[in-house]
């Protein structure tokens, strides 16, 4: 049955099967679908287009925007005292095209404006000299966290909260001062980012 929005409350040519703007309880009387799927549709008005009518599929709503990325099965060599973005060539999942395994593989990209949670871990190869740093750096120019640990087989975990616009990205940037090259290990590190629940 089509659902129309009507200014009237019935009679005078109005559609008695419509949803009216001045009659209480009509929406509550419609049967609820308790297990909606991505292809289900909602109707509304587009505030950016003079409130023209629009349809939105549930699958397009930001209900589960997240991804998990890792470097497995590759190591990455980090030069002495050289901040370097960690490259991630594998994905556990990616619900909103937030990451590419082909280009700019260090980036976790926000598909829409919002507050994002990002966190993860890095395991360095064993070396007792110097210190290890992991920062989570958004493209908007500020560092959210910076973790510094002494040398050794350092397993570093951390995370942060980011206010991102669509197209902004977060990278995990590492630095080490062992005096030479040092690897981050392939089986150890993974990063995740998720749009915060509202």
N, C-alpha and C positions, 0 to 999 in steps of 0.2 A: 504494500500500500504506500503510495507516495505521501510524504509529509510536507506540508506547506506551512509557511508562517503567514498568519492572517491578522489584520488589524481588528477584525470583528469578532464577536463571540458567537457566531452562528446566525442563520436567518439572513434575509435580504440578499440572497445569492452567495453568501459565504459558504465555504466548504466545511461541513460539520466534522470531517475527518482530519482537518488541519490542526497544527499546533498554533495556538493563539497567544498573542503577547499579553493578554489581559485575563487569562483563565488559569487559575492555580491547579497544580496536580496533574497536568496532562503528560509531562515527561515521565513522572513517577509511574504512570499507568502503563507505559510501554514495557514489553518483556525485556528483561536484562539478558545480555549475552555474557556469561560468566567466564568464558575462555576465548577472549578476542585474539585474532591472528593479525599478522602484518598487513594482509590485503583488505581488512575491514576499513570502512571509510567513515569519516565525520564530516558534517557540513558546518559552515560558519561564514563569517565575513572577514574580508581581507582589509585590515586597517591601513595598509600601505597602498591600497588601490580604491580609495573612496568607498570603502566597505562593500565592494562588489562581492557577490557570493563566491565561495570557494569550497573545494573538497580537499581533505587531507587524509592520506592513508596512515593508519596507525604505525606502520613500519617506518614512516618518515619522521616520526616524533623522536626526540632525543631521550628515549627511555633506557637505552643500554649502549652508551657511547664509551667504548673502552678498547684497549689493545694490550697485548703482552708480547714483548719482543726479546730475542736472545741472539747471542753470537754463535751458538752451537752449529756446526762442529769446528769452528775456526778460533784460533788464538789471534790476538792483535798485539803487535809490538809497539811499545810506547817509548819514545826517546827520552833521555835524561832531561829533566826540568823543562819539558815542552808540553804545555796544556794541549790535550788531544781529545777530540770527540770520539766516543766509542761507537764503532760501527756494528749494526745489528742486521744480520743476514737471514734471520729466521723469525717466524711468527708463531706464537701459540694460538692467538686469535686476533682478529681485527674487525670490529663490527661496523666501522664507519670510515674506512680508507684513511686511517690516521698514520699509516706507515707504509713505506715502499721498501721492498727487498732489492730494488734495482738502482734507484737514484736517491741521493741524500739519505742514506740508510741509517744515519745517526739520529734522525729527527722523528719525534712523535708530534704530529700536527693536529691542532684543534680544528674540528670541522665546523664548529659554531661557537659563538660567544658563550662564556660561562666560567665557572670556578672549577678547576681540575685538580685532582689528586694525582701525584706522580711519585713513584717510589721504586726501589730496586736495590741490587747489590753487585759488588765487584770483588772477585778474588784474584789477588796478585800472585805471581810466581814467587817462590821463596827467595828472599834476599834481605839481609839484615842491615843494609846501609841506607841511610836517609829516611825520608818520610813519603807517605802516599796521600794524595788528596783526591776526593771525588766531589764534584759540584754538579748540581742540576741547574742548568742555565737556560732560561727562556730567551727566545729571540727578541723580546721586548727590552732586553738590556740589563736586567738585574740578576744576581745570583741568589737563589732561594736558600740553598744549604751549602755548606762546605765542611767536609769531614776530613780531618787530618789524623793519621795514625803513624806510629813509628814503623820502620822497616820490618821485614819478615814476611811470612805468608799471611798477609793481611786480608781478611774478609770484611769488607765494608758495606754496611747497609744504611740506607737513609731514604728520606722522601721530603716532599714539600707540597704546598698548596699554591696554585697559580691562578691569577685572574687573566685569562687569555681571550683574545678576539679570534674570530675565524681566520685561519691561515697562520697564526702564531704557532711556534713550536717550542718544544723542550728537548734539550740534549743532555746526556751524561758526559761531562768533561773530566778527564783524569790527568793527574800530574804525578810524577815520581822523581825522586832524587837519589837513585842508587849509584849514580856515576856512569851508567851505561844504559843500554837498552834493557827493557824489562817487559815481560808479557802480562797481559790480563788473560786469565785462563778460560778456555772455551766452555767448560762444563760448569762454570761457577756463576755466571752473571746473567741476570734478566731484569728488564725494566717494564713497568706497567704504568699506564695512565688511564684515568677514568673521569668522566664528567661527574662532578659531585651530585649526589641525590638532592632533590629540592622538595 
